[in-house]
Amino acid sequence: GTGSGFIISRDGRIITNAHVVADADTVNVTLKDGRNLKGRVLGSDPLTDVAVVQVEASDLPVAPLGNSRNLNPGEWAIAIGNPLGLNNTVTAGIISALGRSGSELGIPRVDFIQTDAAINPGNSGGPLLNQDGQVIGVNTAIVQGAQGLGFAIPIDTAQRIANQLIANGRVERPYLGVEMRTLNADLRKQINETPDAGFRVSLDQGVIVVRVLPNSPAAQAGLQVGDVITQLEGQAVSTAEQVQQKMETIRVGSELQLQVNRNGQTRSVTVRTAAFPNQSSS
């Protein structure tokens, strides 16, 4: 497979997508000046689709990093990559939207930047730039069969994950030990009409706990199946993705303050997060 990437350090660290380097320990890297270098995968995080590659070189040009915190729809967006093997292709458009949920793209822990700058297979891992030439995102996905629907990981997220991969070779993320679903009126009706559900739900909105893993932080804190999470750290939550994305921003061992509705009564629950037991759980 082929993809794109961008250099973040003069000694050869490169950010790309995890799916670009999937199942690889080494990759071939071609620079814009034509040099071909052997790259070593320092680490890869499939949950956010971020990876870091190291090439043995010095005094390389570095892509200036911007930030993705203050972006607005309508601003210019410029994509650089190798679509369909056409090296160093530049396309331009605008930021179409911010905070797009990654659930439908299979990456629920990322709020994506949406852009209409042309992105095609081979662009994955390349930079999305602002009009000042600063990297604001990592081009990652498109919607097949549609036009002008491209998605990029915000650079703040990508940089945070990359720093952990560089330091540790992996991402240590906190976990609660629950399976959650986004509650709506249809799910509420389905649960309340199930005779052996063991609980009843009185809300139409929130994040319902449908499984608690034994000996997990959630179990130790007293969370139960049927609890509806309505607030996290004092902020209202209405989707499971919001909880997952919040988990991406906190450290292992942090205490999380939850407000839950249990059988119609509001309760406060404090959960001390633990390290993810493996990288495939949620």
C-alpha positions in Angstrom: 0.0 0.0 0.0 0.9 3.6 -0.4 0.1 6.8 1.5 1.5 10.1 2.6 3.0 11.7 5.6 4.8 14.9 6.8 8.0 15.5 8.7 7.8 16.9 12.2 11.4 16.9 13.3 14.7 17.6 11.5 16.0 14.2 12.5 13.3 12.4 10.5 10.2 11.8 12.5 7.1 11.6 10.3 3.4 11.5 11.1 1.1 9.4 9.0 -2.0 7.2 9.4 -2.0 3.9 11.3 -3.8 2.3 8.4 -1.0 3.3 6.0 1.6 1.4 8.0 -0.7 -1.4 9.2 1.2 -4.7 9.9 4.5 -3.2 8.9 7.7 -2.7 11.0 9.5 -0.9 8.2 8.4 1.2 5.2 9.9 2.9 2.2 9.8 6.7 2.4 10.3 8.9 -0.7 11.0 12.6 0.0 10.1 15.4 -2.3 13.7 15.8 -3.4 13.7 12.2 -4.7 15.6 10.5 -1.9 14.4 7.0 -0.9 14.9 6.2 2.8 14.1 3.2 5.0 11.6 4.1 7.6 11.0 2.4 11.0 7.5 2.4 12.5 8.0 3.9 16.0 4.4 3.2 17.0 0.9 3.0 15.7 -2.5 3.7 17.3 -5.4 2.2 15.3 -8.0 3.7 17.7 -7.1 7.2 16.4 -5.4 6.1 13.1 -2.2 7.9 14.0 1.3 6.5 13.4 4.9 7.8 13.6 7.7 6.7 11.3 11.4 7.4 11.8 13.9 7.7 9.0 17.7 8.0 9.4 18.4 11.5 8.2 19.4 14.9 9.5 18.6 18.6 8.7 15.3 17.7 7.0 12.7 20.4 6.3 9.9 20.4 8.9 6.2 21.0 8.3 5.2 23.9 10.7 2.4 22.8 12.9 -0.6 25.0 13.6 -3.4 24.3 16.0 -6.9 23.0 15.4 -8.6 24.7 18.4 -9.6 27.9 16.7 -10.7 26.8 13.3 -13.9 28.0 11.6 -16.0 26.6 8.8 -15.3 28.5 5.6 -11.6 28.9 6.2 -9.2 27.8 3.5 -8.0 24.2 3.6 -5.1 22.8 1.5 -4.3 19.1 1.2 -1.0 17.7 0.1 -0.4 14.0 -0.7 0.1 11.3 -3.2 -3.5 10.5 -4.5 -3.4 7.5 -6.7 0.3 7.6 -6.8 0.5 11.2 -8.2 3.3 12.5 -6.0 3.1 15.9 -4.3 -0.4 16.7 -5.4 -1.9 19.9 -3.9 -5.6 20.5 -3.7 -7.6 23.3 -2.1 -11.0 23.8 -0.6 -12.5 25.0 2.6 -13.2 23.7 6.1 -16.7 22.4 5.6 -17.4 21.5 9.3 -15.8 20.7 12.6 -16.3 18.1 15.2 -17.6 15.4 12.9 -18.1 12.1 14.8 -15.8 9.4 13.6 -18.3 6.6 14.5 -19.4 6.1 10.9 -15.8 6.1 9.7 -14.8 3.4 12.3 -12.7 5.8 14.4 -15.1 6.9 17.2 -12.4 8.4 19.4 -11.8 11.3 17.0 -13.8 14.5 16.2 -12.9 15.1 12.5 -12.3 18.2 10.5 -14.5 17.9 7.4 -13.2 19.5 4.2 -14.1 19.7 0.5 -10.5 19.8 -0.6 -10.1 16.9 -3.0 -8.8 13.8 -1.1 -8.3 10.4 -2.8 -6.7 7.1 -1.9 -3.0 7.8 -1.4 -3.7 11.1 0.4 -4.0 9.3 3.7 -1.5 10.5 6.3 -0.7 13.7 4.4 -1.2 17.2 5.9 -4.2 19.4 5.8 -2.9 23.0 5.9 -4.3 26.4 6.6 -3.7 29.4 4.4 -0.5 30.2 6.3 0.9 26.8 5.4 0.6 25.4 8.9 -0.6 21.8 9.4 -4.0 21.7 11.0 -4.9 18.1 10.3 -4.0 14.7 9.0 -6.0 13.6 6.0 -7.5 10.3 6.8 -10.8 9.3 5.2 -13.3 10.0 2.4 -16.9 8.9 1.9 -16.9 6.4 -0.9 -19.2 7.4 -3.8 -19.5 11.0 -2.7 -17.7 14.2 -3.7 -16.2 16.8 -1.5 -16.5 14.8 1.7 -13.0 14.4 3.2 -12.0 14.1 6.8 -8.8 14.9 8.7 -7.7 14.2 12.3 -7.2 17.5 14.1 -3.5 18.2 14.5 -3.9 18.8 18.3 -5.1 15.2 18.6 -2.5 13.8 16.2 0.3 15.6 17.9 -0.8 14.4 21.4 -0.9 10.8 20.2 2.4 11.1 18.2 4.2 12.3 21.3 3.1 9.2 23.2 4.1 6.9 20.4 7.5 8.6 20.2 8.1 8.3 24.0 6.6 4.8 24.6 5.9 3.2 21.3 2.3 2.9 22.2 -0.6 4.9 23.6 -1.5 4.3 27.2 -5.1 5.4 27.6 -7.5 5.2 30.5 -10.5 3.0 30.5 -13.7 2.6 32.5 -14.6 -1.0 31.7 -18.1 -0.5 30.4 -20.0 -1.0 27.2 -22.2 1.9 26.4 -24.9 2.8 23.9 -26.4 6.2 23.0 -29.9 6.3 24.5 -32.9 7.4 22.4 -36.7 6.9 22.5 -36.5 3.7 20.4 -33.9 2.1 22.6 -35.7 3.1 25.8 -38.9 1.4 24.5 -37.0 -1.7 23.5 -35.4 -2.0 26.9 -38.6 -1.3 28.8 -40.5 -3.9 26.7 -37.9 -6.6 27.4 -39.3 -8.7 30.4 -35.9 -9.9 31.6 -33.9 -6.7 31.2 -33.7 -6.4 34.9 -34.1 -2.6 34.9 -36.3 0.2 33.5 -35.2 3.4 31.8 -37.1 6.7 32.3 -34.9 8.9 30.1 -34.9 9.4 26.3 -31.4 10.9 26.2 -28.0 10.0 27.7 -25.5 7.2 27.6 -26.8 3.9 28.9 -24.4 1.3 30.4 -25.3 -2.1 28.9 -22.3 -4.0 30.3 -19.9 -3.6 33.2 -16.7 -5.7 33.1 -15.9 -7.5 36.3 -13.1 -6.0 38.5 -13.0 -2.9 36.2 -12.8 0.7 37.4 -16.5 1.0 36.7 -17.4 -2.1 38.7 -15.2 -0.9 41.6 -16.9 2.5 41.6 -20.4 0.9 41.7 -21.6 1.6 38.2 -24.4 -0.8 37.2 -26.0 -2.1 34.0 -28.9 0.2 33.3 -27.3 3.4 34.6 -27.7 6.3 32.3 -24.7 8.7 32.2 -26.0 12.2 31.9 -23.0 14.3 32.9 -19.3 13.8 32.7 -17.0 16.2 34.7 -20.0 18.5 35.1 -20.8 18.6 31.3 -23.9 17.1 29.8 -23.3 14.1 27.5 -25.8 12.6 25.2 -23.8 10.1 23.1 -21.3 7.3 23.7 -18.9 9.0 21.4 -18.7 12.0 23.7 -17.7 9.8 26.6 -15.0 8.0 24.4 -13.6 11.3 23.2 -13.4 12.7 26.7 -11.5 9.6 27.7 -8.9 10.4 25.1 -8.0 13.7 26.9 -7.4 12.4 30.4 -4.6 10.5 32.1 -4.5 7.0 33.5 -5.3 7.2 37.2 -7.5 10.3 36.8 -10.7 10.5 38.8 -13.9 11.0 36.7 -17.0 12.6 38.1 -20.1 11.0 36.6 -23.8 11.9 37.1 -26.0 8.9 36.4 -29.7 8.2 36.4 -30.5 4.9 38.1 -34.2 3.8 38.1 -35.3 7.4 37.9 -32.9 8.7 40.7 -29.9 10.9 40.1 -26.6 9.7 41.6 -23.0 10.9 41.6 -20.3 8.3 40.9 -16.5 8.8 41.1 -14.5 6.5 38.9 -10.7 6.2 39.1 -9.5 5.2 35.6 -7.0 2.4 35.1 -4.7 1.6 32.1 -6.3 -0.1 29.2 -5.8 -3.8 29.6 -5.3 -4.1 25.8 -5.6 -1.9 22.8 -8.7 -3.5 21.4 -11.1 -2.8 24.4 -13.1 0.4 24.9 
